[in-house]
C-alpha cells in the first residue's frame, strides 16, 4: 500500500499546488463584458438560464475591470473606441485573457472601413478568436472552455511579478 | 394654386437675383440657388406665414469629384403646415469651399453642418462652433470625399500601443 493510497483512504488528496491553483482559477473566470455592439446581445444570452454560463463558473460579469480576468470584447471596435478598450484592459489585474468575439472584433468583419480597426489584435493580445456574426451563445461557451483549458495548463511561475517600469501600462494619457 | 408653384413664385419675386432653378424628381421638389443667398432664402422659407418650413431634417453634401463646382450642399426641410418636404441645393467649389451657416435659422443644423464639415471639409461661415463631430479633432482628411480611400490612410488615426 503506497503513501498516496493511504492518504486517499484517510480523506486526503495529493496533487501539485500549481494544479490546484490552475484548477481554481480556471473554474472561476470573471468576465469583463466589453459589450460594444450586437455581439453583446448574444453575450447576455449566454448568461441566461437557457445557455447558463454559470455552469462554467463565469456568471459573475463584473462591470469593473479591476475584478476581472477575462475580457470579452463583443462588438465593432472603432479607432476612437480602441483607446477606451485598451485603457480598460490595462486596468485589469494580471493574469488576464482576451476573447475577440465575432467577425468585427477579430478582423473588422463587414466594416471594411476607415473608421473601424481591422482586428483588435493590432493593439491587444488576443487568446481566442470567435467566428460568427454574431456568434451564438454556445459558441461563446466553447471559447470560454478553450480559455479554461489554456488557464488549466498554466503554472505559478508563468506569472512572475514584474517591476513597475516593466509593466506595460499607459499612464493617464 | 399648387404648392410648388406657390413656393417658386414667392421665391422668384423675393429673390430675383438668386439664380433660382426649380426641378422635380419623384415628387420631391428641388430648389437650387446661388450659395450667397442661402441664409436669406432659408429665413424666408421658415418665416413666411404661408409656408412655415420649421423643420430642418438634414444638411448634407454631394461630392461630384470631377465637376467644375465640386460639391453640392443639400438641405432637406419640412413644413408641418403644408405637409411638404423640399430639398434646397447650392453649389460650392473646391477652391472656395465656404457657405454661410443656417444655424441661426434652424438650431438643429448646428450639428448637421458640423457633420458635413467633418465628412466633406465644407466650411460654414459664421457657424458658432465649427469642429469635427465624429472624427478625432487632429484628423487631417475628409472621409466622404471621393478621393479618400475606403480603408482610410494608414497611420492617420492613432491606435494604442500593443
Boltz contact constraints between the chains, C-beta under 6 A:
constraints:
  - contact:
      token1: [A, 79]
      token2: [B, 157]
      max_distance: 6.0
  - contact:
      token1: [A, 82]
      token2: [B, 159]
      max_distance: 6.0
  - contact:
      token1: [A, 82]
      token2: [B, 160]
      max_distance: 6.0
  - contact:
      token1: [A, 83]
      token2: [B, 160]
      max_distance: 6.0
  - contact:
      token1: [A, 86]
      token2: [B, 160]
      max_distance: 6.0
  - contact:
      token1: [A, 114]
      token2: [B, 143]
      max_distance: 6.0
  - contact:
      token1: [A, 114]
      token2: [B, 152]
      max_distance: 6.0
  - contact:
      token1: [A, 122]
      token2: [B, 159]
      max_distance: 6.0
  - contact:
      token1: [A, 123]
      token2: [B, 159]
      max_distance: 6.0
  - contact:
      token1: [A, 123]
      token2: [B, 160]
      max_distance: 6.0
  - contact:
      token1: [A, 123]
      token2: [B, 162]
      max_distance: 6.0
